[in-house]
Amino acid sequence: SSLIFNHFSKSLDSIGLIESFQLFGQIYTRIGDFKKALDNTQEAFNIAGSIGLQIKIAELARETGNIYFYFNEKAIALDFYQKSLKISEENKDRDGIAKAYNNMGRLYSELGNSSLALECLKKSLTFKIKEEDRVSYGNSLLNIGTVYLKANEYDKALAYLDEAFNDFSFVNNAEGMANSLYYSGLTYFSKGGYNQALTIQNKAWNIASETDSKRLLVSISLALSE
């Protein structure tokens, strides 16, 4: 029984370390220090791997992919997203599957492959239940909207972005609300609706100022300067 207790205690210690390193990784990601974000997330990933926490490994693989995405290392990011998807599917983790498809869709959009992006993002929605996680659902809607924006399908873009904004608003998620407005403003700008674009971007700036996302504030600042 003492061996079982020692193993259990060691696992608890490991889980605490994983959560700590993961949290530091998330904090460094938000403030834009991606090198430290990667170092901490990799520490968490390695510990999770050593004790076989499959769902956590998939989650950390996605977060590692996100960091490489911000590093503009798209091929490496995609590899981590695909690893996350495979593990999530093997463990029948609907949430993990949905998030992996969402991240893959965002990446394909960045690579200019609209058809693959929409395929992944719409698959992501099929694994999500809006009422259970409006932020995650809203993120997929937001990403679909941005794909349509890049494809110059402005009415479809605005429909998805408006729905995303409503979901984020329902749970008062400031970053999601600001992101939705930011891309809505870009859509109106692309349509030639400059006054609407300016009004929306100013609203986005006011909401974004309540968050700690420097990347979002920089993006909105650039949009306001156009």
Disulfide bonds with the S-S distance in Angstrom:
none
